[in-house]
Amino acid sequence: MPQPGRVAVIGLDSATPQFMFDRFAEDMPVLSALRQRSLWGPMRSVDPPITMPAWSCMMSGRTPGELGVYGFRDRAAHDYGPLAFATSRSIKAPRIWDEMTAAGRDSVVLGVPGTYPTTPIRGAMVSCFLAPSVRAEYTSPPALRDELEKLTGGYSLDVENFRSPELDRVSQQIFDLTEQRFKVARHLAATQDWEFFSFVDMGPDRLHHGFWKYCDPEHPRHEPGNPYESLFRDYYRALDRHIGEFLECLPENTSVLVVSDHGAQPMVGGLFINEWLRQEGLLVLAKEPDGPTPMAQAHVDWKRTTAWAEGGYYGRIFLNVEGREPEGIVPAREYDDTLDRIAGALERLPDDRGEPMGTRALRPEQLYPEVNGIAPDLLVYVGNLRWRALATLGMGQGLYTTENDTGPDHANHGDTGIFLLDSPGVTPGPADGLSLYDVAPALRELLGLPGGGRLPG
């Protein structure tokens, strides 16, 4: 078993084995060499495989149910209002840097989703892309903000509107974001005291959402001969160079973990899930929408509505339960049967060509040992996450579309990310059955924190 020491985590949001281990292996000599001396393999993400909560699950060892966080937005009350954005205040469980602080040890945290607003730790924290702007207090200590602004000439929290038809601008900002994030990581690694260093680059995620159909010949809407065909390869080559430069600045015998919160895959299309509920007589509107209308702005006849949905990478269905929602109509005794009927109908629903879709409709209690907060009554993986769940009403397109309803996008999340661990005493080689829930116990073991577990593999 390795002796406790320094640990550096390189987080790559949405990095997927398809590219990191297979398609671009020859273009990534640094990562390939790292893999040769690492325990590595595909890593199963959480359910649902969503950036928020996945990074917090990884850094705490808790499930989304235990955290009470099921996506970027969750219900704050059993009402019909818009969902509330999850923030760092939504995460009640201690994460690895909190455990280090409690032990009187230093950490550096950079860009890890779920860290805005910043929380005081022993060391330094730079918040994530959920910070509203660089005018907000996105660093702890606050004075670190001026240092980063001077270092970078203007710190970037994220790519500006990455779901945009301005492809030249978006692609350049993705490359710039990754270059800057690694530059800041090198700077903090060299200037801050730390035993635990964790940072996340959002570049891969923005790349996949903005350019998958242009770069992947297997995408159903691929456009051969388009000017962005080589963008994935060019990006991963640049990413490999940045990883190499970061590794060179680390102290000798630092344990290195390269990990992603989930994977990605082509988005086959979208299902208008609220329109499906309307078709089934489960969602009734008091007034037809005049045009594209978010669910929270629709005129719903709640006294006749059984269920409604919110969309995204996965669908969330909520029942209108008597005594729970303000105008609930589903008797508590019929709750289970109603969910079973909806789940069964969704799982039988064919795609736009009449072929089996492979949708999965899951209950929170099936997924988590503990369910906190207000969980969806059903979590719906449309086409097993190959299709997007679209909540918008009034699109006038029937049930199916090939596009996203909130801006251009042609990738959806996948349930498998990556894992590479290079640490003294760890036997290199491929490993099967890796889980995101292996990460926190492994980090505790490497850092000598209580609650450490056997390293995976």
FIKE-118088 format. One record per residue (C-alpha): residue number from 1; residue in one letter; y, z, x. Coordinates in steps of 0.2 Angstrom, whole numbers, plus 5000, padded with zeros to 4 digits. Last residue first. Layout:
 num residuo   yy   zz   xx
 NUM       a    Y    Z    X
...
end
This chain:
 num residuo   yy   zz   xx
 457       g 4986 4954 4961
 456       p 5000 4965 4954
 455       l 5006 4980 4963
 454       r 4998 4996 4958
 453       g 5010 5007 4949
 452       g 5026 5016 4952
 451       g 5032 5029 4940
 450       p 5042 5039 4951
 449       l 5052 5029 4964
 448       g 5046 5024 4981
 447       l 5056 5008 4982
 446       l 5040 4997 4983
 445       e 5031 5007 4970
 444       r 5046 5007 4958
 443       l 5048 4989 4960
 442       a 5030 4985 4956
 441       p 5031 4997 4941
 440       a 5047 4987 4935
 439       v 5039 4970 4938
 438       d 5022 4971 4930
 437       y 5030 4970 4913
 436       l 5035 4952 4916
 435       s 5016 4949 4917
 434       l 5005 4941 4930
 433       g 4988 4936 4923
 432       d 4982 4926 4938
 431       a 4987 4928 4956
 430       p 4990 4915 4970
 429       g 4990 4921 4988
 428       p 4997 4933 5000
 427       t 4991 4951 5001
 426       v 5005 4963 5000
 425       g 5006 4975 5015
 424       p 5024 4970 5020
 423       s 5032 4962 5005
 422       d 5034 4944 4999
 421       l 5033 4944 4980
 420       l 5034 4927 4970
 419       f 5034 4927 4951
 418       i 5038 4913 4939
 417       g 5042 4911 4921
 416       t 5030 4908 4906
 415       d 5035 4910 4887
 414       g 5045 4894 4886
 413       h 5063 4892 4880
 412       n 5069 4876 4873
 411       a 5077 4861 4881
 410       h 5086 4847 4873
 409       d 5104 4853 4870
 408       p 5120 4846 4864
 407       g 5130 4858 4853
 406       t 5126 4871 4840
 405       d 5115 4862 4828
 404       n 5103 4856 4841
 403       e 5096 4838 4839
 402       t 5080 4829 4834
 401       t 5081 4834 4816
 400       y 5070 4840 4803
 399       l 5071 4849 4786
 398       g 5082 4836 4776
 397       q 5097 4829 4785
 396       g 5112 4834 4774
 395       m 5118 4847 4787
 394       g 5123 4859 4773
 393       l 5115 4875 4780
 392       t 5114 4880 4798
 391       a 5100 4891 4803
 390       l 5091 4880 4815
 389       a 5075 4886 4823
 388       r 5072 4875 4838
 387       w 5055 4866 4841
 386       r 5044 4868 4856
 385       l 5043 4886 4854
 384       n 5026 4887 4846
 383       g 5030 4873 4835
 382       v 5043 4885 4827
 381       y 5040 4902 4835
 380       v 5045 4913 4820
 379       l 5048 4932 4822
 378       l 5046 4940 4805
 377       d 5054 4955 4797
 376       p 5067 4954 4811
 375       a 5070 4970 4820
 374       i 5083 4983 4815
 373       g 5084 4995 4830
 372       n 5068 5002 4836
 371       v 5050 4996 4835
 370       e 5036 5004 4845
 369       p 5020 4998 4852
 368       y 5027 4980 4851
 367       l 5020 4963 4846
 366       q 5010 4965 4830
 365       e 5022 4978 4824
 364       p 5036 4966 4826
 363       r 5028 4953 4814
 362       l 5024 4936 4820
 361       a 5025 4919 4813
 360       r 5018 4905 4824
 359       t 5021 4887 4821
 358       g 5008 4874 4828
 357       m 5016 4859 4821
 356       p 5001 4850 4813
 355       e 5005 4831 4810
 354       g 5015 4825 4795
 353       r 5027 4815 4806
 352       d 5041 4827 4803
 351       d 5031 4841 4808
 350       p 5018 4850 4797
 349       l 5021 4867 4788
 348       r 5004 4877 4788
 347       e 5011 4891 4800
 346       l 5027 4892 4789
 345       a 5017 4893 4773
 344       g 5006 4907 4780
 343       a 5021 4917 4787
 342       i 5030 4916 4770
 341       r 5015 4921 4760
 340       d 5010 4935 4773
 339       l 5028 4942 4772
 338       t 5028 4942 4753
 337       d 5011 4951 4753
 336       d 5017 4964 4765
 335       y 5033 4968 4756
 334       e 5026 4968 4738
 333       r 5025 4987 4737
 332       a 5043 4988 4744
 331       p 5049 4978 4729
 330       v 5058 4962 4735
 329       i 5075 4961 4725
 328       g 5088 4968 4738
 327       e 5106 4968 4733
 326       p 5113 4980 4746
 325       e 5097 4978 4757
 324       r 5085 4993 4759
 323       g 5082 4999 4741
 322       e 5074 4982 4736
 321       v 5071 4972 4751
 320       n 5079 4955 4755
 319       l 5067 4950 4768
 318       f 5074 4944 4785
 317       i 5067 4929 4795
 316       r 5071 4927 4813
 315       g 5068 4910 4821
 314       y 5066 4906 4839
 313       y 5076 4897 4852
 312       g 5090 4900 4839
 311       g 5091 4903 4821
 310       e 5094 4916 4808
 309       a 5085 4917 4792
 308       w 5085 4922 4774
 307       a 5073 4929 4762
 306       t 5070 4934 4743
 305       t 5086 4928 4736
 304       r 5089 4928 4717
 303       k 5101 4944 4716
 302       w 5108 4938 4733
 301       d 5115 4922 4726
 300       v 5121 4916 4743
 299       h 5138 4908 4747
 298       a 5136 4903 4765
 297       q 5147 4910 4779
 296       a 5134 4921 4787
 295       m 5121 4907 4786
 294       p 5132 4895 4796
 293       t 5139 4880 4786
 292       p 5138 4862 4790
 291       g 5147 4854 4776
 290       d 5154 4858 4758
 289       p 5140 4871 4756
 288       e 5132 4872 4738
 287       k 5138 4887 4729
 286       a 5128 4902 4722
 285       l 5114 4898 4735
 284       v 5096 4903 4733
 283       l 5084 4907 4747
 282       l 5066 4909 4743
 281       g 5064 4894 4732
 280       e 5052 4886 4744
 279       q 5065 4872 4747
 278       r 5078 4885 4750
 277       l 5068 4893 4763
 276       w 5065 4876 4771
 275       e 5084 4874 4771
 274       n 5086 4891 4779
 273       i 5074 4885 4793
 272       f 5082 4869 4797
 271       l 5068 4864 4809
 270       g 5074 4857 4826
 269       g 5067 4844 4838
 268       v 5055 4842 4853
 267       m 5065 4853 4864
 266       p 5057 4850 4881
 265       q 5051 4866 4890
 264       a 5058 4881 4899
 263       g 5052 4897 4907
 262       h 5056 4915 4905
 261       d 5064 4930 4914
 260       s 5063 4922 4931
 259       v 5057 4930 4947
 258       v 5059 4929 4966
 257       l 5054 4946 4974
 256       v 5058 4950 4992
 255       s 5053 4965 5001
 254       t 5065 4968 5016
 253       n 5055 4969 5032
 252       e 5070 4964 5043
 251       p 5087 4965 5035
 250       l 5093 4951 5023
 249       c 5105 4938 5029
 248       e 5092 4924 5032
 247       l 5085 4926 5015
 246       f 5101 4922 5007
 245       e 5103 4906 5017
 244       g 5085 4901 5013
 243       i 5088 4904 4994
 242       h 5104 4893 4995
 241       r 5094 4879 5003
 240       d 5081 4880 4990
 239       l 5094 4879 4976
 238       a 5102 4863 4984
 237       r 5085 4855 4984
 236       y 5082 4861 4966
 235       y 5098 4854 4960
 234       d 5095 4836 4968
 233       r 5078 4836 4960
 232       f 5084 4841 4943
 231       l 5099 4828 4944
 230       s 5088 4813 4949
 229       e 5088 4805 4932
 228       y 5107 4809 4929
 227       p 5114 4791 4929
 226       n 5102 4785 4915
 225       g 5088 4772 4920
 224       p 5076 4778 4908
 223       e 5083 4788 4893
 222       h 5071 4802 4888
 221       r 5071 4807 4870
 220       p 5052 4813 4869
 219       h 5054 4822 4886
 218       e 5040 4816 4897
 217       p 5051 4806 4909
 216       d 5060 4822 4913
 215       c 5078 4820 4920
 214       y 5089 4814 4906
 213       k 5080 4823 4893
 212       w 5081 4840 4902
 211       f 5100 4838 4906
 210       g 5110 4851 4898
 209       h 5098 4865 4893
 208       h 5088 4863 4909
 207       l 5103 4863 4920
 206       r 5111 4878 4911
 205       d 5095 4888 4913
 204       p 5093 4883 4931
 203       g 5111 4888 4935
 202       m 5111 4906 4928
 201       d 5108 4914 4945
 200       v 5103 4932 4944
 199       f 5105 4946 4956
 198       s 5096 4962 4962
 197       f 5098 4972 4978
 196       f 5089 4989 4980
 195       e 5091 4999 4996
 194       w 5110 4996 4997
 193       d 5126 4999 5006
 192       q 5138 4985 5003
 191       t 5146 4972 5015
 190       a 5131 4961 5021
 189       a 5121 4960 5004
 188       l 5138 4959 4995
 187       h 5143 4944 5005
 186       r 5126 4935 5004
 185       a 5126 4938 4985
 184       v 5144 4931 4983
 183       k 5139 4915 4992
 182       f 5123 4914 4982
 181       r 5133 4915 4965
 180       q 5146 4903 4972
 179       e 5133 4889 4976
 178       t 5124 4892 4960
 177       l 5140 4891 4950
 176       d 5146 4876 4959
 175       f 5130 4866 4956
 174       i 5131 4870 4937
 173       q 5150 4866 4937
 172       q 5147 4849 4944
 171       s 5133 4846 4931
 170       v 5144 4852 4917
 169       r 5159 4841 4922
 168       d 5149 4825 4924
 167       l 5140 4828 4908
 166       e 5155 4831 4896
 165       p 5144 4829 4881
 164       s 5144 4848 4880
 163       r 5132 4862 4878
 162       f 5137 4870 4895
 161       n 5153 4876 4887
 160       e 5161 4883 4904
 159       v 5147 4886 4916
 158       d 5146 4905 4919
 157       l 5155 4920 4926
 156       s 5165 4910 4939
 155       y 5175 4920 4952
 154       g 5192 4911 4957
 153       g 5196 4908 4975
 152       t 5178 4914 4979
 151       l 5181 4928 4992
 150       k 5199 4932 4985
 149       e 5192 4934 4967
 148       l 5177 4943 4974
 147       e 5188 4956 4983
 146       d 5200 4958 4968
 145       r 5185 4961 4956
 144       l 5178 4974 4969
 143       a 5193 4986 4965
 142       p 5185 4990 4948
 141       p 5170 4999 4955
 140       s 5161 4992 4946
 139       t 5165 4974 4941
 138       y 5168 4965 4925
 137       e 5184 4973 4920
 136       a 5190 4959 4909
 135       r 5202 4946 4916
 134       v 5187 4937 4923
 133       s 5182 4932 4905
 132       p 5172 4938 4890
 131       a 5159 4947 4900
 130       l 5142 4940 4893
 129       f 5140 4929 4909
 128       c 5135 4945 4919
 127       s 5143 4960 4927
 126       v 5146 4963 4945
 125       m 5139 4981 4950
 124       a 5141 4990 4966
 123       g 5133 5006 4973
 122       r 5128 5022 4965
 121       i 5130 5016 4947
 120       p 5143 5017 4934
 119       t 5140 5005 4919
 118       t 5147 4988 4918
 117       p 5152 4981 4900
 116       y 5142 4970 4902
 115       t 5126 4972 4912
 114       g 5114 4964 4900
 113       p 5111 4948 4910
 112       v 5110 4952 4929
 111       g 5125 4944 4937
 110       l 5125 4955 4953
 109       v 5118 4972 4954
 108       v 5119 4981 4971
 107       s 5110 4998 4973
 106       d 5112 5014 4982
 105       r 5101 5029 4982
 104       g 5105 5047 4975
 103       a 5088 5048 4965
 102       a 5098 5046 4949
 101       t 5107 5031 4955
 100       m 5090 5023 4960
  99       e 5084 5026 4942
  98       d 5099 5018 4935
  97       w 5097 5003 4947
  96       i 5079 5002 4941
  95       r 5084 5002 4922
  94       p 5086 5017 4912
  93       a 5082 5015 4893
  92       k 5097 5015 4881
  91       i 5101 4996 4882
  90       s 5113 4992 4867
  89       r 5127 4998 4877
  88       s 5124 4984 4890
  87       t 5128 4972 4876
  86       a 5120 4965 4861
  85       f 5131 4954 4850
  84       a 5131 4959 4831
  83       l 5123 4948 4818
  82       p 5135 4942 4804
  81       g 5135 4951 4788
  80       y 5122 4952 4774
  79       d 5118 4971 4776
  78       h 5104 4982 4783
  77       a 5114 4987 4798
  76       a 5118 4982 4816
  75       r 5107 4966 4814
  74       d 5104 4958 4831
  73       r 5112 4945 4842
  72       f 5108 4940 4860
  71       g 5090 4943 4856
  70       y 5077 4956 4850
  69       v 5085 4972 4856
  68       g 5078 4988 4850
  67       l 5074 4994 4868
  66       e 5056 4999 4863
  65       g 5054 4984 4852
  64       p 5060 4973 4866
  63       t 5047 4980 4877
  62       r 5051 4993 4891
  61       g 5047 4991 4909
  60       s 5065 4995 4913
  59       m 5071 4980 4925
  58       m 5059 4967 4917
  57       c 5063 4973 4899
  56       s 5082 4972 4903
  55       w 5080 4955 4910
  54       a 5070 4949 4894
  53       p 5082 4956 4881
  52       m 5093 4946 4882
  51       t 5087 4931 4892
  50       i 5075 4927 4877
  49       p 5056 4925 4878
  48       p 5053 4933 4861
  47       d 5041 4941 4865
  46       v 5041 4945 4884
  45       s 5037 4933 4898
  44       r 5020 4928 4906
  43       m 5022 4925 4924
  42       p 5016 4910 4933
  41       g 5010 4913 4951
  40       w 5014 4922 4967
  39       l 5009 4935 4980
  38       s 5019 4929 4995
  37       r 5017 4922 5013
  36       q 5014 4904 5008
  35       r 5026 4906 4993
  34       l 5040 4909 5005
  33       a 5036 4893 5015
  32       s 5036 4883 4998
  31       l 5052 4892 4993
  30       v 5060 4886 5010
  29       p 5053 4869 5009
  28       m 5059 4865 4992
  27       d 5058 4846 4990
  26       e 5040 4846 4992
  25       a 5037 4859 4979
  24       f 5048 4849 4966
  23       r 5035 4844 4953
  22       d 5023 4859 4955
  21       f 5028 4876 4959
  20       m 5046 4878 4955
  19       f 5047 4863 4943
  18       q 5032 4866 4931
  17       p 5032 4884 4936
  16       t 5048 4887 4926
  15       a 5065 4894 4931
  14       s 5074 4900 4915
  13       d 5086 4912 4924
  12       l 5083 4913 4942
  11       g 5083 4931 4948
  10       i 5082 4934 4967
   9       v 5077 4952 4969
   8       a 5079 4961 4985
   7       v 5069 4977 4990
   6       r 5073 4989 5004
   5       g 5059 5001 5009
   4       p 5045 5012 5002
   3       q 5029 5009 5013
   2       p 5017 4995 5007
   1       m 5000 5000 5000
end
